[in-house]
Amino acid sequence: MDTNRNSIGCCGSCTGIFQRKRNRIQVEESPRTHEPPKMTSNEETGQPKIVQDNSMKLGDDINLSEQNDVQLDPELKQNRYPDLTGAKSIMSKYLTREVFERLKEKKTPKGFTIARAVNTGVRNKEKSLMGCHAGDTESYAVFAEFFDPVIEEYHRGFKPGDKHITDMNVENLKGNISDPTKIISTRIRVARNISGFNLAPGQNTKDEKLAIEALMLKVFDKLEGDLAGHYYSLVKITEDERQQLVREHLLFKGNDKMQADSGYHRWWPHGRGIYLNDSKTFAVWLNEGDHIRVISIQQGGDARSVFATLVKAVNTIEKLLQELDGRTFQKTDHLGMITCCPTNLGTGLRGGVLIQLQKLVAKMGEDGLKEWAKENHLQVRGLYGEHSDSSGAIYDISNKYRLGYSEVQLVQFVIDGVNKLIKMEESA
């Protein structure tokens, strides 16, 4: 098994391998009719300045057909209580007929409805585990009668009166992974949404996606030092390049039916892309679902260093957003960082390692490993993320929770748990 890899992941099923040659994603003029990327001079650095491209025509999409509207369940389209027979999601437990009737005429100030919030769980009722998404920060308040119990169940009793704790101070971490040579790769990511913009499910026009991209291009252009890099637009990369990046699990696929039924993929691929720093230890996914996913990755097991890079990147991006446009990240005292999916509320953080546990799994089995992880605030996933199988007894070990714990606490859970696993593997 090649261990010269870095891991990169998102919420759900997109954990993968961060390994490819730089020239695979150089932005070149493709066989399509749109113009090549436009560059202007950056007076401060002398380097080309990133400029947004708007030349791609409707229907010229590289992955999905143009989706302008969300296809609603027939009952929800009539604003009637849907058929939830066979549903397995948390949503289905708390969207009773009585709750729906009380909420169905309500709208957030930006027009989002309870029907839109639960559509994904209704249309995918046999597969969806959460079953709902928010369209804006106000969704969690306007539809609190529904969202509060959903959040309380998923986040282990986090109640409406509770307040989320934030701690991004690297110095508050205790120790580090004891033997980093046992770790294939380490990565930590956070989800963030920018104030003043709807969340992806609540966006009403393509212009909202493009406005977020235009603002982030200004931010990317000002990143310096070890954060300096390049932005690669999904509009500009070729189909072969896109497929290669998807196969390597570097680039989000954008063809998730459950996300599509919430409106994540409308106007694909406009406004989407990935920013990579020159050393490939820092990335930002743009408009994959949440407005941005900030990702820090390294080979080996230096979790403190990975977290330090993440903190620096997040703080720098937020500072630049404030300086450039007077914006910050969407957050509340109660829920912490606001995200489309309730599972990511709070820290929006998922951090973990790829580690080989051959002897330990032979001794206790995968089910035993997963049960141990649960007791230690961790989650075990396969080599390619949630719902995937392991290969060569290599597992993705990450924090299980997001809300109710601080960022430092979650990273500490990973450090402490992985150190225990290293000892257990050695003595198995």
C-alpha positions in Angstrom: 0.0 0.0 0.0 1.4 3.4 -1.0 1.6 5.5 2.1 2.8 8.7 0.4 -0.6 10.2 0.7 -2.5 13.0 2.3 -6.1 12.8 3.3 -8.8 15.3 2.5 -12.4 15.1 3.5 -15.8 16.7 3.7 -18.9 15.9 5.7 -20.6 12.7 4.6 -18.8 10.5 2.1 -16.0 12.6 0.6 -12.9 11.6 2.5 -10.1 10.7 0.1 -6.6 11.0 -1.1 -4.7 14.2 -1.7 -2.1 13.1 -4.1 -1.6 14.2 -7.7 0.8 16.1 -10.0 0.4 19.8 -10.1 0.2 19.9 -13.8 -3.0 17.9 -13.9 -5.0 20.9 -12.9 -3.3 23.8 -14.6 -6.0 26.1 -16.0 -5.7 26.0 -19.8 -8.0 26.9 -22.6 -10.2 23.9 -23.2 -11.7 22.8 -26.6 -14.9 24.7 -25.5 -15.7 28.0 -27.0 -15.3 30.1 -23.9 -12.2 32.3 -23.5 -9.2 31.3 -21.5 -8.8 32.7 -18.0 -8.3 36.5 -17.9 -5.4 37.8 -15.7 -4.4 41.2 -14.7 -1.2 42.3 -13.0 -1.0 42.3 -9.2 1.1 45.5 -8.5 2.3 44.3 -5.1 3.6 40.9 -6.1 4.1 41.2 -9.8 2.2 38.0 -10.1 -1.0 37.6 -12.2 -4.1 38.6 -10.3 -7.0 36.2 -10.2 -10.0 37.4 -12.1 -13.4 35.8 -12.1 -14.5 34.2 -15.4 -18.2 34.6 -16.4 -17.9 33.4 -20.0 -19.3 29.9 -19.6 -22.7 29.6 -21.3 -25.8 27.9 -19.8 -25.9 24.2 -20.7 -22.1 24.0 -21.2 -21.7 22.4 -17.8 -18.9 19.9 -17.1 -20.6 17.6 -14.7 -24.3 18.1 -14.2 -27.0 19.4 -16.5 -28.1 22.9 -15.5 -30.3 22.7 -12.5 -32.2 26.0 -11.8 -35.0 24.7 -9.7 -35.4 22.0 -7.0 -37.8 19.2 -7.8 -40.1 19.0 -4.9 -41.9 16.0 -3.6 -45.5 16.1 -5.1 -47.1 16.5 -1.7 -44.6 19.2 -0.5 -45.1 21.0 -3.8 -48.8 21.4 -2.8 -47.7 22.3 0.7 -49.2 19.1 2.1 -47.8 16.7 4.7 -45.6 14.2 2.8 -45.7 10.4 2.9 -42.9 9.3 5.2 -43.6 5.6 5.1 -40.3 3.8 5.2 -38.3 6.9 6.2 -35.2 6.3 8.4 -34.0 9.8 9.0 -34.0 11.9 12.1 -36.2 14.4 10.2 -38.9 11.8 9.9 -39.1 11.4 13.7 -39.8 15.0 14.3 -41.7 16.2 11.3 -45.1 15.1 12.6 -48.2 16.1 10.8 -49.0 18.6 13.6 -45.6 20.2 13.4 -45.8 20.5 9.6 -49.2 22.1 9.8 -48.0 24.7 12.2 -44.9 25.5 10.1 -46.0 25.1 6.5 -47.1 28.8 6.0 -44.0 30.2 7.6 -41.1 31.6 5.6 -37.7 33.0 6.5 -37.1 36.6 5.6 -35.4 35.3 2.4 -38.3 33.0 1.5 -37.1 29.6 2.6 -39.9 27.1 3.7 -40.2 23.9 5.8 -41.1 22.1 2.6 -37.8 23.0 1.1 -35.9 22.1 4.3 -37.2 18.5 4.4 -37.5 17.8 0.7 -34.2 15.8 0.5 -35.3 13.5 3.3 -38.7 12.9 1.7 -37.4 12.2 -1.8 -34.6 10.0 -0.4 -36.5 8.6 2.6 -35.0 5.1 2.5 -31.4 6.3 2.4 -31.3 9.7 4.1 -30.0 9.7 7.7 -30.5 13.3 8.6 -33.1 14.3 6.1 -33.1 18.1 6.2 -31.0 21.2 5.4 -31.3 24.9 6.3 -31.6 27.6 3.6 -30.3 30.5 5.8 -29.3 31.2 9.3 -32.9 32.2 10.1 -34.2 28.7 9.2 -32.9 27.4 12.5 -35.1 30.0 14.4 -38.2 30.2 12.2 -38.5 26.4 12.1 -37.1 25.9 15.6 -40.0 23.7 16.6 -38.7 21.2 14.1 -34.9 21.9 14.1 -34.4 22.0 17.8 -35.3 18.4 18.6 -33.4 17.2 15.5 -30.3 19.0 16.7 -30.8 17.8 20.2 -30.9 14.2 19.1 -28.0 14.3 16.7 -25.8 16.3 19.0 -26.2 14.3 22.2 -28.7 16.4 24.1 -27.6 19.8 23.0 -30.7 21.8 24.1 -32.2 25.1 22.8 -30.8 27.1 25.8 -27.3 25.7 25.4 -24.4 27.8 24.0 -21.7 26.6 21.8 -18.0 26.9 23.0 -15.3 28.1 20.5 -11.6 27.6 21.1 -9.2 27.9 18.2 -6.0 28.4 20.3 -3.4 25.9 19.3 -1.6 26.4 22.6 -4.5 24.8 24.5 -3.8 21.5 22.8 -2.0 19.0 25.1 0.8 17.0 23.5 0.7 15.6 20.0 0.5 12.2 18.3 3.2 10.2 20.0 4.6 8.4 17.0 3.9 10.4 13.8 5.6 7.7 11.7 2.6 5.4 12.4 0.3 7.9 10.7 -0.1 8.0 6.9 -1.6 11.4 6.8 -3.4 14.0 8.9 -6.1 16.5 7.9 -8.5 18.9 9.6 -11.2 20.8 7.8 -13.9 23.3 8.8 -17.1 24.4 7.1 -17.9 28.2 7.0 -20.6 30.3 5.4 -20.2 34.1 4.7 -22.5 36.6 6.3 -25.1 38.3 4.0 -25.5 35.4 1.7 -28.1 32.6 1.7 -26.9 29.1 2.5 -26.7 26.9 -0.7 -30.3 25.4 -0.4 -31.8 28.9 0.0 -30.0 30.6 -2.8 -32.4 31.9 -5.4 -30.2 32.9 -8.4 -26.9 32.0 -10.0 -25.7 35.5 -9.1 -25.5 34.6 -5.5 -23.0 31.8 -6.2 -21.0 34.1 -8.5 -21.0 36.9 -5.9 -19.5 34.5 -3.3 -16.9 33.4 -5.8 -16.0 37.0 -6.8 -15.5 37.9 -3.1 -13.4 34.8 -2.4 -11.2 35.5 -5.4 -10.3 38.8 -3.8 -9.5 37.0 -0.6 -7.4 34.3 -2.4 -5.5 37.0 -4.2 -4.3 38.5 -0.9 -3.2 35.2 0.7 0.6 35.3 1.2 3.5 33.2 2.5 2.6 29.5 3.1 -1.0 30.2 2.2 -0.2 31.6 -1.3 -1.4 29.5 -4.1 -3.8 29.3 -7.1 -7.6 29.0 -7.7 -8.9 26.4 -10.1 -12.4 27.0 -11.5 -14.6 24.1 -12.3 -15.6 26.2 -15.3 -12.0 26.2 -16.6 -10.6 22.7 -16.0 -11.2 20.2 -18.7 -13.5 17.2 -18.2 -10.5 14.8 -18.2 -8.9 16.9 -15.5 -12.1 17.1 -13.5 -12.6 13.3 -13.6 -9.0 12.7 -12.6 -9.4 15.0 -9.6 -12.6 13.3 -8.6 -11.1 9.8 -8.9 -8.3 10.9 -6.6 -10.9 12.3 -4.1 -9.4 15.8 -4.2 -12.3 17.5 -5.9 -15.9 17.2 -4.8 -18.1 15.4 -7.3 -21.3 17.5 -7.3 -23.6 14.6 -8.2 -25.0 13.7 -4.8 -28.8 13.2 -5.2 -29.5 14.0 -1.6 -27.7 17.3 -1.9 -29.3 18.0 -5.3 -32.8 17.6 -3.8 -31.9 20.4 -1.4 -30.7 22.7 -4.1 -26.9 22.4 -3.6 -26.1 21.7 -7.2 -28.1 24.4 -8.9 -26.3 26.4 -11.7 -23.5 23.8 -11.7 -20.6 24.3 -12.1 -20.8 28.1 -12.0 -19.1 29.7 -8.9 -17.3 26.5 -7.9 -13.7 25.7 -7.6 -10.8 24.8 -5.4 -7.9 26.9 -4.1 -4.6 25.2 -3.4 -1.5 26.6 -1.8 1.8 26.0 -3.5 2.9 23.3 -1.0 -0.5 21.5 -1.2 -0.9 21.6 2.6 -3.9 24.0 2.5 -7.0 24.0 0.3 -10.4 25.8 0.1 -13.4 24.2 -1.6 -15.6 26.9 -2.9 -19.4 26.5 -3.1 -19.3 22.7 -2.8 -22.1 22.9 -0.3 -21.3 25.4 2.4 -19.7 28.5 1.0 -16.2 27.3 1.8 -14.5 24.3 3.3 -11.1 25.2 4.7 -8.8 22.2 4.7 -5.3 21.7 6.2 -3.5 18.5 5.3 -0.1 16.9 5.8 1.6 13.6 5.5 2.5 12.0 8.8 1.1 12.7 12.2 1.9 16.2 13.3 -1.6 17.1 14.3 -0.6 20.3 16.1 1.0 21.6 12.9 -2.0 20.7 10.8 -4.3 22.4 13.3 -2.0 25.5 13.4 -2.2 25.9 9.6 -6.0 25.5 9.7 -6.4 28.2 12.4 -4.1 30.6 10.6 -6.0 30.1 7.4 -9.4 30.5 8.9 -8.5 33.6 10.8 -6.7 35.1 7.8 -9.7 34.5 5.6 -12.2 36.0 8.0 -10.0 39.0 8.6 -9.8 39.6 4.8 -13.5 39.2 4.4 -14.0 41.9 7.0 -11.4 44.2 5.4 -12.6 43.7 1.8 -16.4 43.7 2.2 -17.3 44.1 5.9 -18.4 40.5 6.2 -17.7 37.7 8.7 -18.7 34.1 9.1 -22.3 33.2 9.9 -22.6 32.2 13.5 -24.8 32.4 16.6 -24.1 32.0 20.3 -26.4 29.0 20.5 -25.3 27.0 17.4 -21.8 28.3 16.7 -20.9 28.2 13.1 -24.0 28.0 10.9 -24.0 25.3 8.2 -26.4 23.9 5.7 -26.6 20.5 7.3 -27.4 20.3 11.0 -24.7 17.7 11.4 -22.0 20.3 10.9 -23.3 23.0 13.3 -21.0 24.3 16.0 -17.3 23.9 15.0 -18.0 22.6 11.5 -14.8 20.7 12.2 -13.8 17.2 11.1 -10.2 16.2 11.8 -8.5 12.9 11.6 -5.8 10.6 10.4 -5.3 7.6 8.1 -3.7 4.8 10.1 -3.1 1.1 9.5 -4.4 -1.1 12.3 -3.8 -4.6 10.9 -3.1 -6.5 14.1 -5.7 -4.7 16.1 -8.5 -5.3 13.7 -7.5 -8.9 13.4 -7.9 -9.2 17.2 -11.1 -7.2 17.8 -12.7 -6.9 14.4 -14.0 -3.8 12.6 -17.2 -3.8 14.8 -15.1 -3.9 17.9 -12.9 -1.0 16.6 -16.0 1.1 15.8 -17.5 0.4 19.3 -14.2 1.4 20.9 -14.0 4.6 18.8 -17.6 5.6 19.8 -16.7 5.3 23.5 -13.7 7.6 22.9 -15.6 10.3 21.0 -14.3 9.1 17.6 -15.6 7.7 14.4 -14.1 5.0 12.2 -14.5 5.2 8.4 -13.1 3.3 5.5 -10.2 4.5 3.4 -12.4 6.6 1.2 -14.7 8.0 3.9 -18.2 7.3 5.2 -19.8 4.1 4.0 -16.6 2.9 2.2 -14.6 -0.2 3.0 -11.1 -0.3 4.4 -8.1 -1.4 2.2 -5.1 -2.9 3.8 -6.6 -2.4 7.2 -6.1 1.4 6.7 -8.8 3.4 8.5 -9.8 7.0 8.8 -10.1 7.9 12.5 -11.8 11.2 13.2 -13.8 13.2 15.8 -17.4 12.1 16.0 -19.0 15.3 17.2 -19.2 18.9 16.0 -21.5 20.9 18.3 -21.1 21.3 22.1 -17.4 20.8 22.1 -14.7 23.4 21.1 -12.3 22.9 18.2 -9.5 22.3 20.6 -11.5 19.6 22.4 -12.3 17.8 19.2 -8.7 17.8 18.0 -7.6 16.6 21.4 -10.0 13.7 21.2 -8.3 12.7 18.0 -4.8 13.0 19.4 -5.6 11.1 22.6 -7.5 8.4 20.8 -4.9 7.8 18.1 -2.2 7.6 20.8 -4.2 4.8 22.5 -4.7 3.1 19.1 -1.0 3.1 18.4 -0.3 1.4 21.8 -3.1 -1.1 21.2 -1.8 -1.9 17.7 1.7 -2.5 19.1 0.5 -4.8 21.9 -2.1 -6.7 19.8 
